[in-house]
Amino acid sequence: MSPASSGVSSSSLQKLRQIWGSNVSLKFSKPFDIRMLNRDSAWRRSIASDQAVLSARFAVNSTRRTMCPLCNGSDSSRVMVVHGVSYLECATCSHLYSELIPLEGAVQSLYDDSEGSDASSQAKIYLDDTLFARRIEMIGRPKVDFVTEVIGSTAGEWLDIGCGTGEVLVAARDAGWHVRGIEADIRFVDFAQMRGLPVEHGFVTGDNSSSLIREATVVSLFNLVEHLEDPVGLLKAIVAGARRGTWVVIEVPRHPSLSSLSNLLFPSLSARHIYPPDHLHVFTDASLRQVLGQAGISPFALWLFGQDIQDFVMTGVSHQLREQPLPRFVDQILDAAPQLQQCVDEAGLSDTIVVVGRTVGN
């Protein structure tokens, strides 16, 4: 995981070290092909259309922020408007956040109500056995391999909070971990349970964190905290419920990135990253480091990667061609996307970050 053997620029490395410290290990890039998950132009337009409807509905059940949700700073500027929702950047801590504050129960309703969780479009990706098998290999296994390499052991329990249909659980179980999952979307819970995975329906709160988390060696939150009104509150609850030294793994969307530019240029086709109403937060390195510090989690290793190149190409194609078939040269560009993405990642502009840390409380 040393950056010395990669093409990371000295300026990118210096910025990362300034924020995360000199002792945190670094990893960059991973192979990924969105075509293998059927994320084509039709899927992108369908998801974007669903999200526009949900964003309008969500706005009715929200109020508007006057301060940054992380540092309470009052000096923020509008960066972009996606599906009618403004995203603001804090001048104090650099955090990017949705201007909307969901009213009580509004976030949970996105998971309790199939109409409010883009059921038809997302089902094509998540509730399909063929694509589930591909997600295990393309998404679950690389994450488990990375975490296991950092920890150096598979002894103990891996608890995945917001586990979705369970691709990480399958990969962790195959690697030798005892596994357990918690998921808010009942459709995903049913899918996972029907395939023999120990997934329970619910949310982690301050009231139940100790009973859920106390025995876990690893607690993972992949693509979860960006959905929450109070990410620090959840992470504090996890630290309070966990034993000292428990490994905590967090994956979040990262800004600024090439995908941020894609969302800015093609806001009506946003299907991931800056993605209302689901993503209330898009983290900079500085704002994520701040959140972890406030929660009592000490970072140990980072992995920066993304889908920026593929996202940019497919969003632009979706905008320009509509229902037309892809020209052959677009596939040639997508074939080269992993090499191009590595350049983006090493320049510090990847759209995803995974942090492996340890609890320092208790």
Order of alpha helices (4+ residues) and beta strands (2+ residues): alpha-beta-alpha-beta-beta-beta-beta-beta-alpha-alpha-alpha-alpha-beta-alpha-beta-alpha-beta-alpha-beta-alpha-beta-alpha-beta-alpha-beta-alpha-alpha-alpha-beta
